[in-house]
Amino acid sequence: MKHEKLLRFLTAALLSFLLSFGAVASMATGLELNEVSMGKLALAAACVCAAAALLGGTRFGGWFLAFAALLPAWYLLRNETAWGQLQDMLYKITRYYHRAYGWSMVDSPFRGTGPMEIPVLILGIWLGLYGGFRLSRGKNCTDVLLLAALPLIASVIVNDTVPQPQYLFLWLLGVALTLLSNGVRRENPAWGSAAVLLALVPAALVLGLLFRTVPRSGYDKHPDELQQKIVDWAQSLPDLWDRVTEDMAEKVDGTIQPESINLKNTGPRIKRVYPVMEVTAPMSGTVYLRGQHYDIYTGAGWQASQGQESFGAPRTSRELGRIDIRTRTVRDVLYLPYYPEENLTLTDGAIDNQDREKESAYTMRGLPSHWRNMVLSATATAERPFFALGRAENSEDRNLHLPDGTYAWAVEKVAHILSGEVSATEVADTIAQYVRNSARYDLDTERMPWEHTDFAQWFLEESDTGYCVHFATAATVLLRAAGVEARYVEGYMFTARNGEEVTVTADQAHAWAEYYEPLLGTWIVLEATPADLGDDPVPTETAEPTQKPMETTEETTKAPETEPDTPEISGKDESVPDVPEKKPVDLTWLRWLLLPVLILGTLEGQRWLRIRLRHRRRGRNGRALELWRQLERLHWALKTPAPEEARALAEKAKYSRDGISREELAVMKDYFDQARNLLQQRGWHWKPVQRWLFATE
């Protein structure tokens, strides 16, 4: 084909640029790496990809490119500024994984605040060199696609942002063109290059149309919707196997609060600490934000009944001030504090976010500081225990009802727990204390065995561990058995600081019970989950708690840079203290170890690649010609002429129609072995020359 070399150069340079620049720019914008100039990155990637594509077609181009790849590594290790920026970038990336999975972090001089341009540029150079070289050879480029995907994957798994769409578009375009032309380029490089150029415009148009049609009203106007889809999909993958149920599509979508909770699927949970929302509260202390309550207990789960009811502050409450809530993504429910000043209408246990809002604000009120004394004083003259009122029969009230099997054992257990309590609050406190002491808090609690039919009974009588879902369910069931109206609630619990913005994270998703105190005419939080902070119980008031608040790290109270934003559904992580930040790892020693490892890895890699390419030569003629090339290098090192018989065999293999026989190929192999042994006898230093410079087998 006419202009074949030019077409191969252009397509290799184009594809490597799209893959390398798109991947690195996506990582830089997705992880919000500081002060990275996209213009410099694009210029460097273009120059490197063009040079790699040009040299990739030459005989010694691989050597030049390998040497070129070592120069940035040498600069990175020798230059203090570059090394500091690398540490800073590693710190920022590993910080995300630390918050999500509790892994160790890399130490850095600036703790993620300084520029990170140099290591990002070097990463782009490496990807461009390798991609341009491989693509210019017309070989299978699966390895190039995998390497180009790594930076993008690293920026999506645990952060709350996705790459800027223009860079993600370039990367996807490069992937599409590479995959479309991969088979053609392997069979006929010339036609493969033409296929890339012909498919460029149609692929760009189709991909651009896809970017615009994924959101409802256009991608450019609503990038958050695309972000939500990508992040929610990535977050749902680990849960797909365990959630093959009818409502699985809603449950794996982190922005949807499920209408029912399947307690049989409540098993071990991984602590995840990515940001969910920012909240500014008018006081310091523990704050509960209720999202959804469930009032129908089936023994194996919770369901929300249909209907409307009012939720607001009691008449005797006191004003605390304004609370502002801003979620990272659009949720289908609005989160409410205890207690909003205005009476709000709950529909099916929650407030539906019909307007797709991310921000909400309420005037927050709190119970009177002496509300417990008020309740106790009002019931001090009662003639019989309060809990006896609800034990005559299983009530059909939705906040008192229990399945027949559950009611039988729960009433018997309550009879042994309570002893003379009069008010609903006294009953609730006694039951909460019993449930807290019944098991140890542990996120690694196994699922309830399938032969059991009642989750609360299994937890209280057989399981020795549990987390908030277990404790809240058991407390709600026992409260109902005692005749106290109660229901199961899911939302978030966190520690607020007066007037300061606090970041609420996924591990602070929580479940609790709330009971109705008739003397106050309102619902009150009952915390039955043991706190991992000591022996004191978790506070039950939403303002000015008497117990010390949950500990939070500075990273939790400040808005983290990134990480995926998908709320935890039933049984997931809850409000327990953050994993203590592990001591940063000092990597000073690594800079001295990394250079020899990098050099050795590069040398071994190029040797493996060259040997692999040789083995692709078919037939005895190809093998004989390759042995002759190696034989020439060995005799050049020996400073002796190559045997004439071997030269004749090589010419016969190259020009003869019949080629050489097996016996002649064996003769050529003998000449090669003799020359290799002679060179090894010259001294030990010739062994690395043969291994890495000549890549002899």
C-alpha positions as CSV (number, residue, x, y, z in Angstrom):
1,M,0.0,0.0,0.0
2,K,1.2,3.5,-0.8
3,H,2.5,5.5,2.1
4,E,2.4,2.4,4.3
5,K,5.1,3.5,6.7
6,L,3.5,7.0,7.2
7,L,0.1,5.5,8.0
8,R,1.6,3.1,10.5
9,F,3.5,6.0,12.2
10,L,0.4,8.2,12.3
11,T,-1.9,5.5,13.7
12,A,0.6,4.3,16.3
13,A,1.2,7.8,17.5
14,L,-2.5,8.6,17.6
15,L,-3.6,5.5,19.4
16,S,-0.8,5.7,22.0
17,F,-1.5,9.4,22.6
18,L,-5.3,8.8,23.1
19,L,-4.6,5.9,25.5
20,S,-1.7,7.4,27.5
21,F,-2.9,11.0,27.8
22,G,-6.5,10.0,28.3
23,A,-5.6,7.6,31.1
24,V,-3.2,9.9,33.0
25,A,-5.3,13.0,32.6
26,S,-8.3,11.0,33.8
27,M,-6.4,9.9,36.9
28,A,-5.1,13.4,37.6
29,T,-8.6,14.9,37.4
30,G,-10.4,12.0,39.1
31,L,-8.0,12.0,42.1
32,E,-7.7,15.8,42.0
33,L,-3.9,15.7,41.9
34,N,-2.7,19.3,42.5
35,E,-1.3,21.7,39.9
36,V,-1.1,19.3,37.0
37,S,-1.0,21.3,33.8
38,M,-3.1,19.4,31.1
39,G,-1.4,21.5,28.4
40,K,2.1,20.3,29.4
41,L,0.9,16.8,29.8
42,A,-0.7,16.7,26.4
43,L,2.4,18.2,24.7
44,A,4.7,15.7,26.5
45,A,2.5,12.8,25.6
46,A,2.3,13.9,21.9
47,C,6.1,14.2,21.6
48,V,6.8,11.0,23.3
49,C,4.2,9.0,21.4
50,A,5.4,10.4,18.1
51,A,9.0,9.5,19.0
52,A,8.1,6.0,20.2
53,A,6.1,5.3,17.0
54,L,8.9,6.6,14.8
55,L,11.7,4.6,16.6
56,G,9.5,1.5,17.0
57,G,9.9,0.6,13.4
58,T,13.7,0.8,13.4
59,R,16.1,-2.0,14.3
60,F,17.5,-0.6,17.5
61,G,14.5,1.6,18.3
62,G,13.6,-0.6,21.3
63,W,17.1,0.1,22.8
64,F,16.7,3.8,22.5
65,L,13.2,3.7,24.0
66,A,14.4,1.5,26.9
67,F,17.1,4.0,27.6
68,A,14.7,6.9,27.3
69,A,12.4,5.2,29.9
70,L,15.3,5.0,32.4
71,L,16.0,8.7,32.2
72,P,12.7,9.9,33.9
73,A,13.2,7.2,36.6
74,W,16.7,8.4,37.2
75,Y,15.5,12.0,37.4
76,L,12.7,11.0,39.7
77,L,15.0,9.4,42.2
78,R,17.8,11.9,42.0
79,N,15.8,15.2,42.1
80,E,14.5,16.1,45.6
81,T,11.6,18.1,44.2
82,A,10.5,15.2,42.0
83,W,10.9,12.7,44.7
84,G,8.8,14.8,47.1
85,Q,6.1,15.2,44.6
86,L,6.0,11.4,44.1
87,Q,5.7,10.9,47.8
88,D,2.9,13.5,47.9
89,M,1.0,11.8,45.1
90,L,1.4,8.3,46.7
91,Y,0.2,9.8,50.0
92,K,-2.9,11.3,48.5
93,I,-3.7,8.0,46.6
94,T,-3.1,5.7,49.5
95,R,-5.1,8.0,51.8
96,Y,-8.2,7.1,49.9
97,Y,-7.5,3.4,50.3
98,H,-6.7,4.0,54.0
99,R,-10.1,5.6,54.6
100,A,-11.9,2.9,52.6
101,Y,-10.0,-0.2,53.7
102,G,-7.7,0.8,56.6
103,W,-4.5,0.2,54.6
104,S,-1.3,2.0,55.5
105,M,-0.4,5.3,53.9
106,V,2.8,6.5,52.3
107,D,4.5,9.4,54.1
108,S,5.0,12.7,52.3
109,P,6.6,16.0,53.1
110,F,3.5,18.0,52.2
111,R,0.7,15.6,53.1
112,G,-1.1,15.9,49.7
113,T,-1.1,19.7,49.5
114,G,1.9,20.3,47.2
115,P,2.1,20.1,43.4
116,M,2.3,16.6,41.8
117,E,3.0,17.5,38.2
118,I,6.4,15.8,37.7
119,P,5.3,12.2,38.6
120,V,2.2,12.6,36.5
121,L,4.2,13.7,33.5
122,I,6.6,10.8,34.0
123,L,3.8,8.3,34.2
124,G,2.4,9.7,30.9
125,I,5.9,9.4,29.3
126,W,6.2,5.8,30.3
127,L,2.8,4.9,29.0
128,G,3.4,6.8,25.8
129,L,6.8,5.1,25.2
130,Y,5.5,1.6,25.7
131,G,2.2,2.2,23.8
132,G,3.9,3.9,20.8
133,F,6.5,1.1,20.5
134,R,4.1,-1.8,20.7
135,L,1.5,-0.2,18.4
136,S,4.1,0.7,15.8
137,R,5.0,-3.0,15.6
138,G,1.5,-4.1,14.6
139,K,1.3,-6.7,17.4
140,N,-1.5,-7.7,19.8
141,C,-2.0,-4.7,22.0
142,T,-3.9,-6.3,24.9
143,D,-1.0,-5.4,27.3
144,V,-1.1,-1.8,26.2
145,L,-4.9,-1.5,26.9
146,L,-4.4,-3.1,30.4
147,L,-1.6,-0.7,31.3
148,A,-3.6,2.3,30.1
149,A,-6.5,1.1,32.2
150,L,-4.6,1.0,35.5
151,P,-4.5,4.7,36.2
152,L,-8.2,5.1,35.4
153,I,-9.1,2.2,37.6
154,A,-7.1,3.6,40.5
155,S,-9.1,6.8,40.2
156,V,-12.5,5.3,40.2
157,I,-12.5,2.5,42.8
158,V,-12.5,4.6,46.0
159,N,-13.0,8.2,45.2
160,D,-16.0,10.4,45.0
161,T,-15.3,12.0,41.7
162,V,-15.0,10.7,38.2
163,P,-12.5,12.0,35.6
164,Q,-13.4,15.1,33.6
165,P,-15.5,13.9,30.7
166,Q,-13.2,15.2,27.9
167,Y,-10.3,13.1,29.1
168,L,-12.4,10.0,29.7
169,F,-13.8,10.5,26.1
170,L,-10.2,10.5,24.7
171,W,-9.3,7.3,26.6
172,L,-12.5,5.5,25.5
173,L,-11.9,6.6,21.9
174,G,-8.4,5.1,22.0
175,V,-9.7,1.9,23.5
176,A,-12.4,1.6,20.9
177,L,-10.1,2.3,17.9
178,T,-7.5,-0.1,19.2
179,L,-10.0,-2.9,19.7
180,L,-11.6,-2.3,16.3
181,S,-8.3,-2.5,14.5
182,N,-6.4,-5.0,16.6
183,G,-7.1,-8.0,14.5
184,V,-6.6,-6.2,11.2
185,R,-3.3,-4.7,12.2
186,R,-2.0,-8.1,13.2
187,E,-2.8,-9.7,9.9
188,N,-2.0,-6.7,7.7
189,P,-0.4,-3.6,9.4
190,A,-1.1,-1.4,6.4
191,W,-4.8,-2.2,6.2
192,G,-5.0,-1.9,10.0
193,S,-3.6,1.6,9.9
194,A,-6.2,2.5,7.3
195,A,-8.9,1.0,9.4
196,V,-8.0,3.2,12.3
197,L,-8.1,6.4,10.3
198,L,-11.4,5.4,8.6
199,A,-13.0,4.5,11.9
200,L,-11.8,7.6,13.8
201,V,-14.6,10.0,12.8
202,P,-17.5,7.5,13.1
203,A,-16.2,6.2,16.5
204,A,-15.8,9.7,17.8
205,L,-19.4,10.6,16.7
206,V,-20.9,7.5,18.3
207,L,-19.0,7.9,21.5
208,G,-19.9,11.6,21.6
209,L,-23.6,10.7,21.1
210,L,-23.4,8.2,23.9
211,F,-21.9,10.8,26.2
212,R,-24.7,13.2,25.5
213,T,-27.6,10.6,25.7
214,V,-26.6,8.8,29.0
215,P,-28.0,11.6,31.2
216,R,-31.6,12.7,30.6
217,S,-30.9,16.3,29.7
218,G,-27.4,16.2,28.2
219,Y,-24.1,15.2,29.7
220,D,-22.5,18.7,29.6
221,K,-25.3,20.1,31.8
222,H,-25.5,17.2,34.2
223,P,-22.1,15.5,34.7
224,D,-23.1,14.5,38.2
225,E,-25.6,12.0,36.9
226,L,-23.0,10.2,34.8
227,Q,-20.7,10.3,37.9
228,Q,-23.5,8.7,39.9
229,K,-24.0,5.9,37.4
230,I,-20.3,5.0,37.1
231,V,-19.6,5.1,40.8
232,D,-22.8,3.3,41.8
233,W,-22.0,0.5,39.3
234,A,-18.5,0.1,40.6
235,Q,-19.7,0.0,44.2
236,S,-22.4,-2.5,43.4
237,L,-20.0,-5.2,42.0
238,P,-18.9,-6.8,45.3
239,D,-22.6,-7.1,46.4
240,L,-24.1,-8.6,43.3
241,W,-23.6,-12.2,44.3
242,D,-25.2,-11.8,47.7
243,R,-28.2,-9.8,46.5
244,V,-29.9,-11.8,43.8
245,T,-33.4,-10.9,44.9
246,E,-36.3,-9.3,43.2
247,D,-35.4,-5.8,44.4
248,M,-31.7,-6.2,43.7
249,A,-31.5,-3.3,41.2
250,E,-32.7,-0.9,43.8
251,K,-30.5,-2.2,46.6
252,V,-27.2,-2.1,44.7
253,D,-27.9,1.5,43.7
254,G,-26.5,3.4,46.7
255,T,-28.8,6.4,46.3
256,I,-32.0,4.4,46.8
257,Q,-33.3,3.6,50.3
258,P,-34.8,0.1,50.1
259,E,-38.5,-0.4,51.0
260,S,-37.7,-3.7,52.8
261,I,-34.7,-5.1,54.6
262,N,-33.8,-8.8,54.2
263,L,-32.1,-9.7,57.5
264,K,-31.1,-13.1,56.2
265,N,-28.6,-11.3,53.9
266,T,-27.1,-9.5,56.9
267,G,-23.6,-10.9,57.1
268,P,-20.0,-9.7,57.4
269,R,-19.4,-6.1,56.3
270,I,-16.3,-4.2,55.2
271,K,-15.7,-0.9,56.9
272,R,-15.7,1.8,54.2
273,V,-15.0,5.5,54.9
274,Y,-15.8,7.5,51.9
275,P,-17.7,10.8,52.2
276,V,-21.5,10.9,52.0
277,M,-22.6,14.3,53.0
278,E,-21.5,17.5,54.8
279,V,-23.5,18.7,57.8
280,T,-23.3,21.9,59.8
281,A,-25.1,21.6,63.1
282,P,-25.9,24.3,65.7
283,M,-24.4,22.4,68.6
284,S,-21.7,19.9,69.6
285,G,-22.6,16.3,70.3
286,T,-24.1,13.2,68.8
287,V,-26.6,13.8,65.9
288,Y,-29.0,11.3,64.4
289,L,-30.2,11.9,60.9
290,R,-33.1,9.6,60.2
291,G,-33.7,8.5,56.6
292,Q,-36.3,5.7,56.7
293,H,-38.2,3.8,59.4
294,Y,-39.6,0.3,59.1
295,D,-42.6,-0.8,61.1
296,I,-43.5,-4.3,59.8
297,Y,-41.4,-7.1,61.3
298,T,-41.6,-10.5,59.6
299,G,-39.0,-12.4,61.6
300,A,-36.7,-12.5,58.6
301,G,-36.8,-8.8,57.7
302,W,-38.3,-5.3,58.0
303,Q,-40.8,-3.6,55.7
304,A,-42.1,-0.1,55.5
305,S,-45.9,0.1,55.6
306,Q,-47.7,2.5,53.3
307,G,-49.3,5.6,54.7
308,Q,-48.6,9.1,55.9
309,E,-47.9,10.5,59.4
310,S,-46.6,13.7,60.9
311,F,-43.1,14.0,62.3
312,G,-41.9,17.1,64.2
313,A,-40.9,18.5,67.5
314,P,-42.9,18.1,70.7
315,R,-44.5,21.2,72.2
316,T,-42.1,21.4,75.1
317,S,-38.9,21.3,72.9
318,R,-36.3,24.0,72.9
319,E,-34.8,25.6,69.8
320,L,-31.2,24.7,69.0
321,G,-30.6,26.5,65.7
322,R,-30.3,25.8,62.0
323,I,-28.8,22.5,60.6
324,D,-27.6,22.4,57.0
325,I,-27.3,19.1,55.2
326,R,-25.6,18.7,51.8
327,T,-25.3,15.2,50.2
328,R,-22.7,14.3,47.7
329,T,-25.2,12.8,45.3
330,V,-28.9,13.0,44.9
331,R,-30.8,10.7,47.3
332,D,-34.3,9.5,47.0
333,V,-35.0,10.4,50.7
334,L,-34.3,13.5,52.7
335,Y,-32.5,13.1,56.0
336,L,-34.2,14.6,59.0
337,P,-32.7,15.6,62.4
338,Y,-34.4,15.0,65.7
339,Y,-36.4,17.3,65.7
340,P,-37.4,19.6,62.8
341,E,-39.4,22.7,64.0
342,E,-42.0,22.3,61.3
343,N,-44.2,19.2,61.3
344,L,-43.2,17.3,58.2
345,T,-45.2,14.5,56.6
346,L,-43.6,11.1,56.3
347,T,-44.8,9.0,53.4
348,D,-44.1,5.3,53.8
349,G,-41.7,6.0,56.6
350,A,-39.6,8.7,54.9
351,I,-39.7,12.0,53.1
352,D,-39.4,11.5,49.3
353,N,-36.9,13.7,47.6
354,Q,-39.1,14.4,44.6
355,D,-37.3,17.6,43.6
356,R,-33.9,15.7,43.5
357,E,-32.3,18.1,45.9
358,K,-28.8,17.8,47.4
359,E,-29.2,20.5,50.0
360,S,-31.7,20.9,52.8
361,A,-31.9,23.0,56.0
362,Y,-34.1,22.8,59.1
363,T,-34.6,24.6,62.3
364,M,-33.5,22.0,64.8
365,R,-35.1,21.5,68.1
366,G,-34.2,19.3,71.1
367,L,-36.0,17.8,74.0
368,P,-35.9,19.7,77.3
369,S,-32.8,19.0,79.2
370,H,-34.9,17.7,82.2
371,W,-37.3,15.6,80.1
372,R,-36.4,12.3,81.8
373,N,-37.3,13.8,85.2
374,M,-40.6,15.0,83.8
375,V,-41.4,11.5,82.6
376,L,-40.4,9.8,85.8
377,S,-42.3,12.3,87.9
378,A,-45.4,11.9,85.9
379,T,-45.4,8.1,86.3
380,A,-44.1,7.9,89.9
381,T,-47.6,7.2,91.2
382,A,-48.5,4.6,88.7
383,E,-50.1,1.5,90.2
384,R,-48.6,-1.2,87.9
385,P,-45.7,-1.6,85.6
386,F,-46.1,0.0,82.3
387,F,-44.9,-3.0,80.3
388,A,-47.8,-5.2,81.6
389,L,-50.2,-3.1,79.6
390,G,-48.9,-4.5,76.3
391,R,-48.7,-8.2,77.3
392,A,-52.3,-9.2,77.3
393,E,-52.3,-10.1,73.6
394,N,-50.3,-9.4,70.5
395,S,-51.6,-6.0,69.3
396,E,-52.5,-5.4,65.6
397,D,-51.0,-1.8,65.9
398,R,-48.3,-1.6,63.2
399,N,-45.8,-0.2,65.8
400,L,-46.7,-3.0,68.3
401,H,-47.4,-6.0,66.1
402,L,-45.1,-9.0,66.1
403,P,-45.5,-12.4,64.2
404,D,-47.1,-15.0,66.5
405,G,-43.9,-17.0,66.7
406,T,-41.8,-14.0,67.6
407,Y,-44.4,-12.7,70.2
408,A,-44.4,-15.9,72.2
409,W,-40.6,-16.0,72.9
410,A,-40.2,-12.2,73.1
411,V,-42.9,-11.8,75.8
412,E,-41.3,-14.6,77.9
413,K,-37.9,-12.9,77.6
414,V,-39.3,-9.5,78.5
415,A,-40.9,-10.9,81.6
416,H,-37.4,-11.9,82.9
417,I,-35.8,-8.6,81.9
418,L,-38.2,-6.1,83.4
419,S,-38.9,-5.7,87.1
420,G,-41.2,-2.9,88.1
421,E,-40.5,-0.3,85.3
422,V,-43.3,2.2,85.0
423,S,-42.8,4.5,82.1
424,A,-42.0,3.7,78.5
425,T,-38.6,5.4,78.9
426,E,-37.7,3.2,81.9
427,V,-38.7,0.1,79.9
428,A,-36.7,1.3,76.9
429,D,-33.6,2.0,79.0
430,T,-33.7,-1.4,80.7
431,I,-34.2,-3.2,77.4
432,A,-31.4,-1.2,75.7
433,Q,-29.0,-2.1,78.5
434,Y,-29.9,-5.8,78.2
435,V,-29.5,-5.8,74.4
436,R,-26.1,-4.0,74.6
437,N,-24.8,-6.6,77.0
438,S,-26.1,-9.6,75.0
439,A,-23.4,-9.6,72.4
440,R,-20.1,-8.1,71.3
441,Y,-19.9,-5.5,68.5
442,D,-18.2,-7.0,65.4
443,L,-18.7,-6.2,61.7
444,D,-17.5,-9.7,60.9
445,T,-20.7,-11.3,62.2
446,E,-21.9,-14.3,60.1
447,R,-25.3,-14.5,58.5
448,M,-28.2,-16.1,60.3
449,P,-28.4,-19.8,59.4
450,W,-31.3,-20.5,57.0
451,E,-32.9,-23.0,59.3
452,H,-33.7,-20.1,61.7
453,T,-36.9,-18.2,61.2
454,D,-36.5,-15.3,63.6
455,F,-33.6,-12.9,63.4
456,A,-34.0,-11.3,66.8
457,Q,-34.3,-14.6,68.6
458,W,-31.2,-16.0,66.8
459,F,-29.2,-12.9,67.7
460,L,-30.2,-12.8,71.4
461,E,-29.9,-16.5,72.1
462,E,-27.2,-17.9,69.8
463,S,-25.0,-15.2,68.2
464,D,-22.3,-13.7,70.4
465,T,-21.5,-10.9,68.0
466,G,-23.5,-8.3,65.9
467,Y,-23.6,-4.8,64.7
468,C,-26.2,-2.0,64.6
469,V,-28.8,-3.9,62.5
470,H,-28.7,-6.8,65.0
471,F,-28.9,-4.7,68.2
472,A,-31.6,-2.3,66.8
473,T,-33.8,-5.1,65.6
474,A,-33.6,-7.0,68.9
475,A,-34.4,-3.8,70.9
476,T,-37.4,-3.0,68.7
477,V,-38.8,-6.5,69.0
478,L,-38.4,-6.5,72.8
479,L,-39.9,-3.1,73.1
480,R,-43.0,-4.2,71.2
481,A,-43.3,-7.3,73.4
482,A,-43.3,-5.0,76.4
483,G,-46.1,-2.9,75.0
484,V,-44.0,0.1,73.9
485,E,-44.6,1.4,70.4
486,A,-41.3,1.0,68.6
487,R,-39.9,0.8,65.1
488,Y,-36.6,0.2,63.3
489,V,-34.8,3.2,61.7
490,E,-31.9,3.6,59.3
491,G,-29.9,6.8,58.7
492,Y,-26.6,8.3,59.9
493,M,-25.1,9.0,63.3
494,F,-22.1,11.3,63.7
495,T,-20.5,13.7,66.1
496,A,-21.2,17.4,65.3
497,R,-19.1,20.4,66.3
498,N,-20.9,23.7,67.0
499,G,-21.2,25.7,63.8
500,E,-18.5,23.7,62.0
501,E,-19.0,21.7,58.8
502,V,-18.5,18.0,59.4
503,T,-18.1,15.4,56.8
504,V,-20.3,12.3,57.3
505,T,-18.8,9.1,55.9
506,A,-20.2,5.8,54.8
507,D,-19.1,4.0,58.0
508,Q,-21.4,6.3,60.0
509,A,-24.4,4.8,58.3
510,H,-26.4,3.4,61.3
511,A,-29.5,1.6,62.4
512,W,-31.3,2.3,65.7
513,A,-34.7,1.9,67.4
514,E,-37.1,4.7,68.2
515,Y,-39.9,4.4,70.7
516,Y,-43.0,6.5,71.3
517,E,-43.1,8.3,74.7
518,P,-46.8,9.1,75.2
519,L,-46.1,11.6,78.0
520,L,-44.0,13.7,75.6
521,G,-46.0,12.9,72.5
522,T,-43.0,12.2,70.4
523,W,-40.6,9.5,69.1
524,I,-37.3,9.1,71.0
525,V,-34.0,7.5,69.8
526,L,-33.0,4.4,71.6
527,E,-29.4,3.4,71.1
528,A,-29.0,-0.3,71.8
529,T,-25.7,-0.8,69.9
530,P,-22.7,-0.9,72.2
531,A,-20.2,1.8,71.6
532,D,-16.6,0.9,70.9
533,L,-15.4,3.7,73.1
534,G,-15.5,2.3,76.6
535,D,-18.1,1.1,79.0
536,D,-20.5,4.1,78.8
537,P,-23.7,3.6,76.8
538,V,-24.2,5.5,73.5
539,P,-26.1,8.7,74.1
540,T,-29.8,8.7,73.3
541,E,-30.2,12.4,73.0
542,T,-29.4,14.4,69.9
543,A,-28.0,17.4,71.7
544,E,-25.6,18.0,74.6
545,P,-25.0,14.3,75.3
546,T,-23.8,13.3,78.7
547,Q,-21.5,10.6,77.2
548,K,-18.3,11.6,75.4
549,P,-19.0,11.8,71.7
550,M,-17.6,9.5,69.1
551,E,-14.1,10.2,68.2
552,T,-13.4,11.6,64.7
553,T,-10.2,12.3,63.0
554,E,-9.3,15.5,61.4
555,E,-9.6,13.9,58.0
556,T,-13.3,13.0,58.8
557,T,-14.3,16.5,59.8
558,K,-12.7,18.1,56.8
559,A,-14.1,17.5,53.4
560,P,-12.0,14.7,51.8
561,E,-10.8,15.2,48.3
562,T,-12.5,12.2,46.6
563,E,-14.0,8.8,47.0
564,P,-17.1,7.1,45.8
565,D,-20.4,8.3,47.3
566,T,-22.8,5.4,47.6
567,P,-24.8,5.1,50.9
568,E,-24.7,1.9,52.8
569,I,-28.0,-0.1,52.8
570,S,-29.2,-2.3,55.6
571,G,-26.6,-4.2,57.4
572,K,-23.7,-2.3,56.0
573,D,-21.2,-0.2,57.8
574,E,-22.3,1.9,60.7
575,S,-21.2,4.6,63.1
576,V,-18.3,3.0,64.9
577,P,-15.1,4.9,65.4
578,D,-12.9,5.3,62.4
579,V,-10.0,3.0,61.9
580,P,-7.2,4.7,63.7
581,E,-4.9,6.2,61.2
582,K,-1.8,4.1,60.9
583,K,1.6,5.6,61.1
584,P,2.7,6.7,57.7
585,V,5.3,4.5,56.1
586,D,8.7,6.2,55.6
587,L,9.9,5.5,52.1
588,T,13.3,7.1,52.2
589,W,14.9,3.7,51.8
590,L,12.8,2.9,48.8
591,R,14.5,5.4,46.6
592,W,17.7,3.5,46.9
593,L,16.1,0.2,46.3
594,L,13.8,1.3,43.5
595,L,16.5,2.2,41.0
596,P,18.2,-1.2,40.8
597,V,14.9,-3.0,40.8
598,L,13.6,-0.8,38.0
599,I,16.8,-1.3,36.0
600,L,16.8,-5.1,36.5
601,G,13.1,-5.3,35.7
602,T,13.6,-3.3,32.5
603,L,16.5,-5.5,31.4
604,E,14.7,-8.7,32.1
605,G,11.6,-7.4,30.4
606,Q,13.3,-6.4,27.2
607,R,15.1,-9.8,27.1
608,W,11.9,-11.7,27.6
609,L,10.2,-9.6,24.9
610,R,13.0,-10.1,22.4
611,I,13.1,-13.9,22.9
612,R,9.4,-14.1,22.6
613,L,9.5,-12.2,19.3
614,R,12.2,-14.6,18.0
615,H,10.1,-17.6,18.7
616,R,7.3,-16.2,16.5
617,R,9.5,-16.7,13.5
618,R,8.1,-19.7,11.7
619,G,10.0,-22.6,10.1
620,R,13.6,-23.7,10.0
621,N,14.6,-20.8,7.8
622,G,13.4,-18.1,10.2
623,R,15.1,-19.9,13.1
624,A,18.4,-20.2,11.2
625,L,18.4,-16.5,10.3
626,E,17.8,-15.6,14.0
627,L,20.7,-17.9,15.0
628,W,22.9,-16.2,12.5
629,R,22.1,-12.7,13.8
630,Q,23.0,-13.8,17.4
631,L,26.1,-15.6,16.0
632,E,27.3,-12.3,14.5
633,R,26.9,-10.5,17.8
634,L,28.9,-13.2,19.7
635,H,31.7,-13.1,17.2
636,W,31.8,-9.3,17.3
637,A,32.4,-9.6,21.0
638,L,35.0,-12.3,20.4
639,K,36.6,-10.1,17.8
640,T,36.8,-13.0,15.4
641,P,35.1,-13.5,12.0
642,A,32.0,-15.6,11.9
643,P,32.4,-19.1,10.2
644,E,31.9,-19.0,6.5
645,E,29.9,-22.2,6.6
646,A,27.5,-20.6,8.9
647,R,27.2,-17.5,6.7
648,A,26.5,-19.8,3.7
649,L,23.7,-21.5,5.6
650,A,22.2,-18.2,6.5
651,E,22.2,-17.1,2.9
652,K,20.7,-20.4,1.9
653,A,17.9,-19.9,4.4
654,K,17.3,-16.4,3.2
655,Y,17.4,-16.9,-0.6
656,S,17.0,-20.5,-1.4
657,R,13.6,-21.7,-2.5
658,D,13.9,-25.0,-0.6
659,G,15.6,-23.6,2.5
660,I,17.8,-25.5,4.9
661,S,17.3,-29.0,6.3
662,R,17.1,-30.1,9.9
663,E,20.7,-31.3,9.8
664,E,21.9,-27.9,8.5
665,L,19.9,-26.1,11.2
666,A,21.6,-28.3,13.8
667,V,25.0,-27.3,12.4
668,M,24.0,-23.6,12.7
669,K,23.0,-24.3,16.4
670,D,26.4,-25.9,17.1
671,Y,28.2,-22.9,15.8
672,F,26.1,-20.7,18.0
673,D,26.7,-22.9,21.1
674,Q,30.5,-22.9,20.5
675,A,30.6,-19.1,20.2
676,R,28.5,-18.6,23.3
677,N,30.8,-21.0,25.4
678,L,33.9,-19.2,24.1
679,L,32.5,-15.8,25.2
680,Q,31.6,-17.1,28.6
681,Q,35.2,-18.4,29.1
682,R,36.5,-14.8,28.6
683,G,35.2,-13.8,32.1
684,W,32.1,-13.4,34.3
685,H,31.4,-10.0,33.0
686,W,30.4,-11.4,29.6
687,K,27.5,-13.3,31.1
688,P,25.3,-10.2,31.7
689,V,26.3,-9.0,28.2
690,Q,25.0,-12.2,26.7
691,R,21.9,-12.2,28.8
692,W,20.7,-8.6,28.5
693,L,22.6,-7.1,25.6
694,F,22.5,-10.0,23.2
695,A,19.5,-11.7,24.8
696,T,20.9,-15.1,24.0
697,E,18.8,-18.1,25.0
